[in-house]
Amino acid sequence: MPTLYTAIRRPVITEKGLGVKETEGTLVFEVAPEATKNEVKQAVEALFKVKVATVRTANFAGKERRRGRFAGYKPDWKKAYVKLKAGEKMPEYVGNL
């Protein structure tokens, strides 16, 4: 991975993602499919200036999407659950929700 921003693509802002953030101190990101757990950990620590305890990843297959008679697939993607160490301040990447 050449830069930190290619490892982490965007935060996943869903009900489940925000619930995990508040109850477990875990951040949820969409990451590059080829990014490793160590690369994700280093990117989060550098970008948000926090200490990371663990990183869990999950791969998702792209779903089929249709436009009339034409069918295609959305791209495959990878999600990372990043748990912060105890006592770390939770970064605020969500604005007006």
Helices and strands as residue ranges (DSSP letters): H 4-7, E 8-11, H 15-24, E 26-31, H 37-48, E 52-60, E 64-67, E 70-73, E 77-84
